[in-house]
Amino acid sequence: MLARRLSARWVLPIEAPPVEHGAVLLGPDGRIAAVGPEARVPRPADVLAEDFGDALLLPGLINTHTHLELTGMGSGPPEPEFAAWIRRLREVKATLGSETFLAAARQGLADCWAAGVTTVADTGDSGAVAQSLAELGGSGIAYQEVFGPHPDQCAESLRGLQGRVEALSRFASGRVRLGVSPHAPYTVSAPLYRTTAAWAKANGLPIAVHLAESPAESALLSSASGSFAQAWRARGIPMPAPLGRSPVQWLDEHGVLSVQTLCIHVVQATGLDIGRLANAGAAVAHCPRSNRAHGHGDAPLAALLAARIRVGIGTDSVVSVGELDLLAEARAARSLAGLEAAQALTLCTLGAARALGLDAEIGGLRAGKWGDCVVIRCPPAGSRLAPAELALASGPRDVVATYVGGRDVYRNSRPL
Ligand SMILES: [Zn+2]
């Protein structure tokens, strides 16, 4: 691969202050060789140099929660009743073949790159995202989902998961990691949580769980009531025991929470729950627009951050939020928790990398990290704003170019 030298009006390394008239040198190994003021970054003779003018150059954005196998399946706002919505989605998915999911995942990955997102933490059950990441040269963690609300299904569900992960291991690499996702407390039994978590730990696989998302999930675990409990009763599934647990407490008691665990949503969480997450070292994927679209309410983002929990921002799927726009999520997180622009930007770059345990490799512009970066045009007449404000005010259509491991994976052909 050719070395590249990119320069722009503003370079935002995230882990260092913004540099006006800065440059980044991407080495032939796909990693960052140098970052800094234009005059101090080397300009080797054989390098492909490009100056983007009045633009912002940032580390590639990191989306900590996607379902890219569902790309193209969004059709307006989700129906108001969450349990019915989940059921409908699973019915639709059951009618689709593997080629459909693969085409969706490839398109989803291309859409991410076009929106400046260079790493995804994706949950799904088709395996299509791991395959697409490997084939297209992407970066991400593909968490393979497992379901099974009846305790009697536990052994069979675990065997199925192990077989799927084994089959997907041919797609794993330094940039494509596999994980497991015991889906949610209303689709996974207590023994399946326990055995999946133990197996993942023994094999060094990270875990992602949808957790403390809806009031109905809390009602199932606290009092065997609400729409999920009704659905379980209708299917002859025994109620969780003992009752009286919060979703976070339930998973903690079943050995699921650790530094390798990414908890998605975490809306229905008390101070005690936040303490449990912090003690376990678990991370959170915060999805502000999805939480609102489903009427779940707002996550206690300020309290999560105050407890020094690692938090990254995620979009969730197109079925929940329509177009995936990570910077719109960052703006929503900012207003929710009263954050500075730079803090909000960190939640979808370095903070997200920390949440995924990948901050030694990605999340900032620093020599040695992967050459993942995005060039964003400055919004018109906005040049007096601080660069973090400019970045935060932009959207997918402002992305000019995206690089993964020093390779150009997206270029907007519209003139600057
Ligand atoms: Zn989700």
Residues whose N, C-alpha, C, O or C-beta is under 5 A from the ligand:
A	BS01	ZN	D316
